[in-house]
Structures are given as C-alpha cells and as structure tokens.
Amino acid sequence: MLFNIHSLEWDKELCEFFEIPMKVLPNVRSSSEIYGLMKAGALEGVPISGCLGDQSAALVGQMCFQDGQAKNTYGTGCFLLCNTGRKCVFSEHGLLTTVAYKLGRDKPVYYALEGSVAIAGAVIRWLRDNLGIIKSSEEIEKLAKEVGTSYGCYFVPAFSGLYAPYWEPSARGIICGLTQFTNKCHIAFAALEAVCFQTREILDAMNRDCGIPLSHLQVDGGMTNNKILMQLQADILYIPVVKPSMPETTALGAAMAAGAAEGVGVWSLEPEDLSAVTMERFEPQINAEESEIRYSTWKKAVMKSVGWVTTQSSESGDPSIFCSLPLGFFIVSSMVMLIGARYISGTWKIHERSN
C-alpha cells in the first residue's frame, strides 16, 4: 500500500503520511532478473531470478501477454485478471488496478484489472466439513451430475460478505428457492453454479471497464478438474472456457519468469518462441436466453443477501432498539416533540374558540 504503480517507486507522500522512513524499504526490482544466488544446499550457486505474486504468475503461465487476454484461477477464492497492456485502466465497476508484471529490468511494465471472489473452493469445503453432505471434495461433481440442475435453488456463499464487484461487508450466505423436492444434489449443483455466477459478475465488470468483451476465458487452479464446473462456467458466461493440460500455471509462470531472466536465458518469452499448450475447450451448451434468465435470478438472490448484518448484532443479547443510546434518544425525543406539538395545537384551538 506504499507503492506508486505509475512511477514504480515507493510513494514519498504515503510514506510521510504513515511515518515510514523510505530508507527501511527494500529496493524495487523487476519480476525477472537475478536477485542473488543460493548460498547452501543442493541448489548452491543457482540464481534466484523470478519474483511474481500468485495471480500475476498465473497470468504469465497462461501466456496472457496480449492486451485483453484474461485468466481465472479457481482456488479457495477466485481471481480473474485481465491484461490491460502498458496503460493503467481504472475501474468504474468495482475492480482493482494492479501491476501485472515487468519481465526484465529494461522491459516495460504491464498492468492488469483484477476481480476477486472470496468463496470458491471454500464452499466445497463448507459442504464437506460443516454440512457433511459430501465426504471428499471430488464427490460434489458426482452429486451435481445426478440431477444436472439446481431445480430453482440458488446459493450465495457470502460467508463473510461479498468482494468484487460489490465490496459489501453486510452480505451473508443464503440459499434461496428451496422446495420440498430440494435435496443435497441440488444444493451441490447450486454451490458449483455460485462459483460460476460470481465469475460472470466480475467478467461483466471487466468487459465494461475495458470496452472489449472477452471472446474466451482461460482457467486454471485445482477446481478446474471438475468438468461439471467448467461446463457450467461456459454456459453461464456464454463464451468458451479454455483449460490447459497443466493446471498449475502459477508455478509455471514463476518458472518462466526465472528462466527468462538476463544472465539465465533458458526460457524465451518472445511470441514466436512460445510453444502451443494442449488445451481442453468447453463450449456453451445452452442458449443465450436461458443463460441470462439464470444469471438474472442469481442477481436477485444476491440482493437478498445484502444488508443482512446490521450495526445491531444478533449476538449482543437484548434486541430492543433502545439498547442503542443514540437511536433510543432520537426516538424518545421525537415522541416528546410530537406529543408537545399536539398539545400546543389543541390548546391553540381551545383559545381560538374562546375568542
């Protein structure tokens, strides 16, 4: 939070505001250069030459080097990054602007728009550990496949609020549309759909900010092994979803940055040298109208989850409104003023009749 993404230096004004001496901060380096050598162990003498955060590394690993290319990583949460090239695009729809990478000391910096979802893979763990409707994470695909639909059931896993594009801490998780026919298979299906709907919301915000709709979405992360989830994602986005044969693209991206560093040179990041990666492609299998209906119903469910947490916590004991001193004072004083006004009004009318 002290870094200026325009000047690519520590921000003097911020450091002064937080009273942090700039001399204690480390030197700013690029994502791909030799920082030092291993001093001991089996790797002694091997250069340390790559430094990327998780999502930036996945962007590189997916080879999203062109303006407008995007990837989504499905882990505990979901993180969708879109390469915006050498320009900073500031979001008007709830996304974050960040540095994507700078692959060399003398190379240009590339920026990205990022949208994050708090609960993705975590909802599967919740079904397993809290509800006990599955014994392992892999079982959810089997349950969802049994019904092939949520049967009108919608799950908003806002366990600790909603992240992008809402940034709404008052939201809490809800399951809507339950009937006497709803069973654990429908809830499992709705949980997978929830991950896809949240991704759709971020993608829509990204398309509005960038002005160029994505033609396809590249995906990675552990949850991409779930074929039902990937097909649902293609249906809900209504664009193809493309999954590489090697899903651990975060590790791949870090290796690419390290191998391409000047003085190492075992990996070329030039477009003509990048080899094609085997991809699995999921095409939409429903019509656009059905996709929009399901998405609009999800949005309705999200609105019901918002505002669930108020300043008066249910855990605090007495639910009376008068336990809030400012609110109680306001209500009492308002009642006194109302009674007083009626009394004065009645007195004035009696006075008029007497005259």
Phi, psi and omega in degrees: 000006179250002189263134177267111186284352177271310181277346183060036177223165173297137185278117184298318182296318179293319179298321178292321181297317181270003178057047178250117179295129184295337183290343179274350182276147181287162176292142178277127180234166179283176181281347187216090175196165181280119180264337182170186181237150174296135186264341184207168176087188183296337182260019181304131179089350179284132181290142170265112194222012177221137181213104179222142172290166185310305188286325175294322179296319178294324178298317177292316180298330176276000180057041176273071184265353183260148176304126178098351177279142185221155176222153176234127179256126181256104177231223174302318170243188176241140181224112182253122179241138176237125179290122179254014177075214184273005180250143174279120175255116180268126187285141171251011185226033170088015178258172181249143175261131185215165172280127179279304180189164173217095192273063178139148183302322182256012180269156179288157177272142176244142183251168179212156167260137183234136172234134184238141176246128185290319189240112173231271176300335180296332179289330177292317177297324179295318177296326180282309189274325185266315181267332179071025181274349172226152179264337177217158183299329182292337183293337185296327179295320179295316179297314181297325182291331181298325183255326178069010179198160176269355179056042178080007180268131180234134186242120174251101185276056181273062186298329179227034182099177180251136176271218183300145358267011186273316187051058185240097183288346183278351182285151174221160185294139177218155171238118184252160171078024180287140172231178180291348179266352181291133177230184185296333178294319179294321179293321177298316179297317180297326178295318178293319178300323182300320177299319182289320179296319179297321176296321179299320180297319179292318181296321177298316178297320180294319178297321179292321181289319184275334179081356179235107180299140178292140178272337177199163179239127175270138187231155176203175181106165187300324184290345182289351174288345179276106185291327177298316179299315182294321178291319175301320180297317178296319180295316185285325176282333186059036170220160179295145174249128187243122183244126179287157180294335178248100188287342183276065185284344176295312177296321179297316181298319178296320178294321179296316180296318181293318183287337182270356184297146176298130184097347175251296169059036177260002182216127178259133178256013176291140184307321183288343182262350182281120181280151179291140179256139178297129184238148170253130189245131178247117181263149176301138181242008175237166180277163186298324182296315179296321178300317181291322179297314180296321180292318180294326177292321175301316180299323177297318178296320179300317181298329178287337180277341185281142177081013181292320179268126178244176181295333177269099183289140179292340181277354189277358177107246185299118182278000183301141179292340183280354176285350171265108187302310181298319181292318179298317179298319180298316183292314180298314181296324179294320179296318179299317180294321180294315179297318180298319180296319180293322179296315180296320180298317180295319179297320182295320179295318178298320180298319180295318180296321182294334178277000000 
